[in-house]
Amino acid sequence: MRRELDRSAARALAYGRERARRRVDAARWAPHPGWRQFIETGWRVLVDQAEALRRVEELADAEDWRSDKRHSWLQILRRLVHSMDWTTGLVTGVTAERLGAAGARATRTVSRVLAWAREAGLVVVVEAGASAEFLGSRTNRTPSYALVTNAPLPQPADPSPQLTCPVDQNGDLPESHVSSKPLTDGRRHQPACQCVVDWPVFQVPDSPTERTAATLCLFKRMGLDPRGVSAVPLWRARALLKPWWAAGACVAGVLYALDHHPDRPDHHRGDALRGATDPLRVLGHRLKPWKGRLHQLPAAVVGLRGDHLRLAAEAAAARRTKLGPSPATPLPAAQHSSGAARAAARAAVAAHLRRLRDARAGRPPRASLADQAGENR
């Protein structure tokens, strides 16, 4: 069985390498067809060079760089922007030597610039570079980059704006309402490789973007680093968990399956990652007994299809609308606070205290003021 799995993995690797070799030898700078899966939810790829240049300037203004460093790094980033594809916005076929020549810097400086751009949320590497010896092609494969932003699309300006403020005729210049604070409010943007919102642990992911978000959520729950520092590449984790997402598992169900065996549900299997050199291999071993037995998961960790949070909120709103608002119960007239009501309450308390004193002294009870008024009538 192990030998068959190794052969299957080797065939898949050889097929992917052959497909990459054909793309490189075609000399069309065609990236991997699934490169959009690396763009997280809430981020969009920049295809307008003017907007990309403005974003580069904004991120550079937020840094406290020296003048020479700012000049050289901006030249490298501008060369990256000028190499964008006008249709997809991808940057392909650009070597580190060419980027370094734009800023008169070495290739190691180009690596630092690209690392800063990835951390600042400007650049996403959608396909890593590869050598000709590895691919079996005639030339090396350069990395493919995508310039991204989390800002909404710019709205077109009104060609004839209407003046709503009165004209100041005292001769003084109008006061500017623009604040002097930077647009980033002193904070860096979130990196594009991080998930913008946390994935609901009971929702079953369906699309590639949702599967990526669910995988990142699982990484976060297990204490793993999604950037590969923990030796867990994101693409390998996606490939490992895709069959389980397709079978209807959710993040909560996968976490339960990692800690329990289907034949011994009452026994906790312990920490799966303690002392593990290859966490993904351990995860695959823990999940293997649950293949075809996800229906044995407890009801509390069963995955739900669709946006169950939104559906639950809509159902609650529908129930409230069906029941209708509860009519307010009017208070009786005696409970309304007024001067007469307070006087009557004080008289009742005084009569009660008088009856208690008469009872303790052995005197016959005296009639109250209300009883005397009734006898007089």
Summary of the structure (lengths in Angstrom):
residues: 377
radius of gyration: 35.6
end to end distance: 108.5
largest distance: 122.8
contacts: 875
relative contact order: 0.08
helix: 50%
strand: 7%
